[in-house]
């Protein structure tokens, strides 16, 4: 579907048997862009709805999870349109499924923050603890993805710091906007 050399985030491939290594499943596949985007989407959804649904974490979980799912579907659809136009024909079901798998990292990125909110909804964590844990998980993910990108691109320490700072700035801007709007 895509021509040319693989992007830096795609250089590592599945094993010889076609199975993806466990670390890809845990860290959101080799597609750093989708992981970063999914993390920012889930952080934005959680912070936007936190005040309104602080006492109903199940609704917040549904709002944030639904938002990530709808934006993932839109992302897959829009990439499918772009690929179709680029190829000059409609995509096959297999080609569209490949795009969905490639972009699945967006959904995986939401799993840990949403899991933290679920723990709060189940009463296993206080609501505020669950929400802060979700934000901390998002910040940790953004940091890890910045480091992964820097390693794949063989960046210097300065380059790594800039990449991590940029990832964190994007994620934390969402939190700052929420705090500014709420107060």
C-alpha positions in Angstrom: 0.0 0.0 0.0 2.8 2.5 0.9 5.7 2.8 -1.5 9.3 3.6 -0.6 11.4 2.7 2.4 9.6 2.1 5.7 9.3 5.0 8.1 11.5 4.9 11.2 8.6 3.7 13.3 8.0 0.8 10.9 11.6 -0.5 10.6 11.1 -3.3 13.1 8.8 -6.0 11.7 6.8 -9.0 12.9 8.7 -12.1 13.7 9.2 -14.8 11.1 5.9 -16.4 12.0 4.0 -13.2 11.4 3.2 -12.7 15.1 4.0 -9.4 16.7 6.3 -9.4 19.7 4.7 -8.8 23.1 6.5 -5.5 23.5 4.6 -4.2 20.4 1.3 -5.1 22.0 2.3 -3.5 25.3 3.8 -0.3 23.9 1.3 0.2 21.1 3.0 -1.4 18.1 5.9 0.1 16.3 3.7 3.0 15.1 4.8 5.8 17.4 2.5 8.3 15.7 -0.6 6.4 16.5 0.4 5.8 20.1 1.2 9.5 20.6 -2.0 10.6 18.9 -4.1 8.1 20.8 -2.6 9.2 24.1 -3.3 12.8 23.4 -6.9 12.0 22.5 -7.5 10.0 25.6 -5.9 12.7 27.8 -8.0 15.4 26.1 -11.2 13.3 26.6 -10.5 12.5 30.2 -9.6 16.1 31.1 -12.5 17.6 29.2 -15.0 15.4 31.0 -13.4 15.1 34.4 -15.3 17.9 36.1 -18.6 17.0 34.6 -18.3 13.2 35.4 -16.0 13.2 38.4 -18.8 11.5 40.4 -19.7 9.1 37.5 -16.5 7.6 36.3 -18.4 5.0 34.3 -19.8 7.8 32.1 -16.4 9.4 31.8 -15.0 6.0 30.8 -17.7 5.7 28.1 -17.1 9.3 26.9 -13.3 8.9 26.7 -13.4 5.4 25.3 -16.1 6.3 22.8 -14.1 9.4 21.7 -11.0 7.4 21.1 -12.9 4.7 19.2 -14.7 7.2 16.9 -11.5 9.1 16.2 -9.7 5.9 15.4 -12.5 4.9 13.0 -12.3 8.4 11.4 -8.5 8.1 11.2 -8.7 4.7 9.5 -11.4 5.9 7.1 -9.5 9.1 6.2 -6.3 7.1 5.6 -8.3 4.7 3.5 -9.6 7.5 1.4 -6.1 8.9 0.9 -4.7 5.5 0.0 -7.5 4.9 -2.4 -6.9 8.2 -4.2 -3.2 7.6 -4.2 -3.7 4.2 -5.8 -6.4 5.4 -8.2 -8.8 2.7 -7.2 -10.9 1.5 -4.3 -9.1 -0.4 -1.5 -9.7 -4.0 -1.0 -11.1 -5.2 2.4 -7.6 -6.6 3.2 -6.0 -3.2 2.4 -8.4 -1.4 4.6 -7.9 -4.0 7.4 -4.2 -3.4 7.1 -4.7 0.3 7.7 -6.9 -0.5 10.7 -4.2 -2.8 12.1 -1.5 -0.2 11.5 -3.5 2.5 13.3 -4.6 0.2 16.1 -1.9 1.7 18.3 -4.3 4.6 18.8 -6.7 2.3 20.7 -3.9 0.5 22.5 -2.6 3.8 23.8 -5.9 4.5 25.5 -6.0 1.2 27.4 -3.9 2.0 30.4 -5.4 5.5 31.1 -8.9 4.1 30.6 -8.0 1.1 32.8 -7.0 3.5 35.6 -10.4 5.2 35.3 -12.1 1.8 35.4 -10.4 1.1 38.7 -11.9 4.3 40.0 -15.3 3.4 38.6 -15.1 0.0 40.3 -14.3 1.7 43.6 -10.8 0.2 43.8 -9.3 3.7 43.7 -10.6 7.0 44.8 -11.9 9.0 41.9 -9.2 11.7 42.0 -6.5 9.0 42.3 -7.8 7.2 39.3 -7.9 10.4 37.2 -4.4 11.4 38.2 -3.1 7.8 37.6 -4.7 8.0 34.1 -2.9 11.4 33.4 0.4 9.9 34.8 0.0 6.9 32.5 -0.5 9.2 29.5 2.5 11.3 30.5 4.6 8.2 30.9 3.5 6.9 27.5 4.3 10.2 25.8 7.8 10.2 27.4 8.4 6.6 26.4 7.3 7.3 22.8 9.7 10.3 22.6 12.5 8.1 23.8 11.6 5.3 21.4 11.5 7.8 18.5 14.9 9.3 19.5 16.5 5.8 19.7 15.1 4.7 16.3 16.4 7.9 14.7 19.7 7.7 16.7 19.2 11.2 18.0 21.7 12.9 20.3 20.8 13.5 24.0 19.7 17.0 23.0 17.6 15.6 20.2 16.1 13.1 22.6 15.3 15.8 25.2 13.7 18.0 22.5 11.6 15.1 21.3 10.5 14.0 24.7 9.7 17.7 25.7 7.7 18.1 22.5 5.6 15.0 23.2 5.1 16.1 26.8 4.2 19.7 25.8 1.5 18.5 23.5 0.0 16.2 26.2 0.3 18.7 29.0 -1.1 21.5 27.0 -4.4 19.6 27.1 -4.2 19.4 30.9 -3.3 23.1 31.1 -6.2 24.1 28.9 -8.6 22.1 31.0 -7.2 23.7 34.2 -7.5 27.2 32.6 -11.1 26.6 31.5 -12.2 25.0 34.7 -11.0 27.9 36.9 
